[in-house]
Amino acid sequence: MHSGASAIPGGAQTGNGCVAISASADGNGGRAPRVTGCHANCALTRLQCQPRRGGGVERVARAAVVLLSGGLDSATVLAIARAGGYRTHALSFRYGQRHSVELESAKRLVQAIGAAQHVIADIDLRVFGGSALTADIEVPRHEPGNSGAGTIPITYVPARNTIFLSYALAFAEVLDARDIFIGVNAIDYSGYPDCRPEFIEAFTRMANLATRSGVEGGAQLHIRTPLIALGKADIIRQGLALGVDYALTSSCYDPDATGRPCRGCDSCVLRARGFADAGIEDPLLRRFGLAPG
């Protein structure tokens, strides 16, 4: 795993009698307030107590793990978690995918949106194959308006979200984090079995049985899915409202070496439809000098 973190000095008066005495980040503009002097009835629910050097306790922004692929959905989720006041720890994977474009996008998004830490974990799912994203299988192309919905596509990576969430769960335990954010949404519901609400509910139950806090009666862990009931257009609108620059994202299953999208794979078609439905030009197309549609 690779990670990095550094501190940014600062301080500000907050509500409820709390004084923010510093902020931490990874040098990417992300600020996570550390607070002292809290009233007993402090309503800042994204804070938690931790021991202070020299004695006593201080309140810090609550940690959350955010699964960050570098795509449109995960970028929006990172922005949502940041806006919610969490100290975000982004987690990406080098899992044997056919290109590195999405990981480069993830790095750019952390720089732009901010995170306390960005960890890239290495897992080689090519040893199993079974997907056009991890094996020598051609990525299907579709005509605009036909995403191939209704069947599980060959771009589904077997058990990928189960594996990714398991890593996120381990990371959350180390961080003493109660929240894991993942960008599953309604658009993926019919195509990918590990994007369904039933899967998330089942994994949450398992996570609270398989962790130390679950056994010791500590705080319950939550899998946060803020996009679960949203379509692509609504996701895009929400992200833009939070300042997400979608030109930094990569959705394509088979881009060229520069990150230029193929515009024919399922993911490209769904992305194009989302921007069209939102009535907004995709800034990624503008970045590559491509015409909409």
Secondary structure, 3 states (H helix, E strand, C coil): CECCCEEECCCEECCCCCEEEEEEECCCCCCEEEEECCCCCCCCCCEEEEECCCCCEEEEECEEEEECCCCHHHHHHHHHHHHCCCEEEEEEEECCCCCCHHHHHHHHHHHHHCCCEEEEEECCHHHCCCCCCCCCCCCCCCCCCCCCCCCCCCCCCCCHHHHHHHHHHHHHHHHCCCEEECCCCHHHCCCCHHHCHHHHHHHHHHHHHHCHHHHHCCCCCEEECCCCCCCHHHHHHHHHHCCCCHHHCCCCCCCCCCCCCCCCCHHHHHHHHHHHHHCCCCHHHHHCCCCCC
